[in-house]
Every structure is written in structure tokens, then in C-alpha cells.
């Protein structure tokens, strides 16, 4: 069953947080140890960690950031597998211990796989040893497969936490299947940075001859950029002057560049690498269609940012994607690993009169749900429930 964010907040598996939704959330004076990755690289969770720290500080909270991906010291140690783990984990544990000792609450940005075992679980246990309530903010698109393998270990740590927050109804349902209730606190999109270009809604007088497509996912197997390349090659039969920009980095770059050459589109495909958030916002504003070809997903920031930028989205209908967009209303959804379906959907956006403006308008309205004024009361409610038993200062009181 799929549900959008409005439905998710009323879903029976989601703990009640509606009470704070009608009041202004205040975090003034609350001491928060925020644990998570930071750019560079500028990935989705890293950007959310940095943005949340900025917003909480602006709201008056004292935020102590504990970075899970701090640079290796010395730098050469990052090339030695066992040594690099030790040289990162030992300083990380020390920073956690100090930060937890100063905090009213520990907010842990968590992911699947080794990220959980190496960073999230230690943060939970160290904060517990310091007597600090923990909110785990889990955001991995591969949660179902991870929990099926590691549910005993995850459950063991989660029993020591005050709350589990997830960004979508999709993850709420996943965790409920494993007996762990959660609260939905959506991702946050910055509408000042991610905004439509000035002429986005102005209709063109002459027929268009070119189109600019954008993919904003890392070059990793789960994001299936190969399908986007194949879809683009098919689209070029109707739009020979179209271009594709792939904004992301990862181990498959050489393989994908070879595929672009094999498809005969290498001169029209630009591998931009990983862009910072301002460059990424500019790339969205230049695009006519954003493609999301991923095989696994939770709540991709790239979709929210594309909608906030007024760009129509064509996405696979995997994981949490149908929980945040509605087919034919806020995006076009296609099956995973189907270049033909993706090319046809992108062609519809470019060819059908009125479709792109309708998707753009609905997307801009939908993304308002993911702004800080909408999300802050929900986060404050989670913090309130977590901190209240300890007698510490509570946001919103």
C-alpha cells in the first residue's frame, strides 16, 4: 500500500505527533548532539545533516555536530582498509562521548549496512552510557533487506532509544513489519535555494527543438544510471538536439561513459560529477525534465529539489517514491529498469501540451509540505517526547 506524506502522518503505524503541528516549534536553549555525515561529498543525508544543523541553530538550539565521515588523519590512512576504520572510529567515539556529555538529546542520522554498525549503533550506546535520550533518524532506502538480515542487532540497539523517526510513510511501514513503530518527520527542502527559473512558466512561441534532461543520483548500481542513458538514447530519436547532464559521482563513471559511447550519445551527455548545493540548484533551474532511474529509494531529496525548482519529474515507482509523488499529478512514474517506459514518459513531458505546466504547478504546491515551518513542529514533538522523562528543557514549552 502506498500513501503520500499527508496520509503517512495519519497512518496507524506512525506514532502520534499531530499535537504540535498547530503551534510554533521552539528549540531555544535545547542542547543537541547531532550525529551524521557532512559534505563533502554532498550526498542526500550529508546535505540533510548540514541543513538541519543550520535550521536548529537558527531556531535557538545549541547544536554539537559529530561528523561520521570526518577526513582521515593522516590522509594516506584512508587507503588502508583496516587502519582507516580504526583511525576514524576512535576519534569518532571520543567526540561522541564529549558531545553526549553536554547534550540534552542525541539525534542520530542513520543508514543501512555497515553505516549502522559502525556509526549509528555506537552513538546509541555511548549516549545511553551518558544518560542522554536518543532519537534515531533512519533514512536508508534498503531498510527492508537490511532489517531482514540484521533485525536482532538493530532491535537490540533500538530498545535503548527514545524514538525512531523516519522521513516517509514507506519506511514507517517497513519498520512496523519488524515490530518497530516510528514517527514520520519528512526531509526538508530549502525553497529559497531550490526555486524555479524566472521564465519557467512562460510559454514558448516557436516549437522547441532541444531539451535538457538531468539526473541527480550517484553513479552506483542501485541508482541505475544506465537505464537513464538508454532512455536518453531512445528519446534522441525524436529529440536529436536533446542533452543529458548526470550530476553525481561514484565507481561506475567509467562504465557509464563507455555505455554512452556505445549508444552513440557521448557528445550529448555531460558527466558533471558531484555538485555542491548551489551548483545543484542552478542545474535544476536549467533542466526541462529530471529523470530518477533508481532501483531502490526512500525519500530522494533530488525529487523534492526538482519539484521545488519547477522541473517535471519522471521517476521509477520504487520504494518510497510513490509515497511522495502521485503519478500523472506531481510526477510521471515508470517501472524500474525500463528505458522504453522512461523515454516514453520523458517524451510525453516534452510533447504533450499542458502536461509540463500541470506537473510543475502541482509539484510546487506539494513541496510546500517539506519546508521547515511545516516540519519543525513534528521534529519538536519527537524531541519533546524523548526529552520530557529526563526533566531537561523541552522544545515548545
Secondary structure by P-SEA (a helix, b strand, c coil): ccccaaaaaaccccccccccccbbbbcccbbbbccccccccccaaaaaaaaaaaaaaaacccccccccccccccccccccaaaaaaaaaaaaaaaaaaaaaaccbbbbbccccccccccaaaaaaaaaaabbbbbbbccccaaaaaaaacaaaaaaaaaaccbbbbccaaaaaaaaaacbbbbbbbbbbccccccccccccccccccccbbbbbbcccccccccaaaaaaaaaaaaaccccbbbbbcccccaaaaaaaaaaaacccccccccccccaaaaaaaaaaccbbbbbcccccccaaaaaaaaabbbbbbcccccccccccccccbbbbbcccaaaaaaaaaaaacccaaaaaaaaaaaaaacccccccaaaaaaaaaaaaccccccccccc
